[in-house]
Amino acid sequence: MTTVILRINEDRSGGLRGTVELPGGTSKTFSSDEDLLDTIYEWSESAPLGNGSGSTSSSAMRVT
């Protein structure tokens, strides 16, 4: 299982845009649902990254 932090930005064109992050690890932006799924599949197939369950994000939390 892979845990990710997902931040979605409002996109009036109906698309999906934002940032996906491994807790305590890598962060990547996406500009479509396909980009997001590709990243999640890539991370889930690779060696375990991040700090695992119970870890915290390296990014500050904020209301968007």
SVG drawing of the C-alpha trace seen along z (x, -y; Angstrom):
<svg xmlns="http://www.w3.org/2000/svg" viewBox="-15 -29 28 32">
<polyline fill="none" stroke="black" stroke-width="0.4" points="0.0,0.0 1.2,-3.5 0.1,-6.5 0.1,-9.9 -0.8,-13.5 -3.0,-15.0 -3.5,-18.7 -6.0,-19.6 -6.3,-23.0 -9.6,-24.3 -9.5,-24.1 -12.5,-25.7 -11.9,-23.8 -13.0,-20.6 -9.5,-19.1 -7.6,-17.8 -4.5,-19.7 -2.4,-19.8 0.4,-18.2 0.9,-14.6 3.5,-13.9 4.9,-10.9 4.8,-11.6 8.2,-13.0 9.5,-12.3 9.1,-13.2 6.6,-15.8 5.3,-16.0 2.8,-18.3 0.2,-16.9 -2.0,-18.6 -4.4,-15.8 -5.9,-12.7 -3.6,-10.6 -0.5,-12.4 -1.7,-11.7 -2.4,-8.0 0.9,-7.6 2.8,-9.0 0.9,-6.9 1.5,-3.7 5.2,-4.6 5.6,-5.2 3.7,-2.1 5.8,0.1 9.1,-1.3 11.0,-0.6 9.3,-2.0 9.8,-5.8 9.0,-8.3 8.7,-7.6 5.8,-5.3 2.6,-5.2 2.2,-7.8 4.7,-10.2 4.1,-13.8 4.3,-15.9 7.4,-18.0 5.0,-20.8 3.2,-23.3 -0.6,-22.8 -2.7,-25.7 -6.2,-26.4 -6.5,-26.8"/>
</svg>
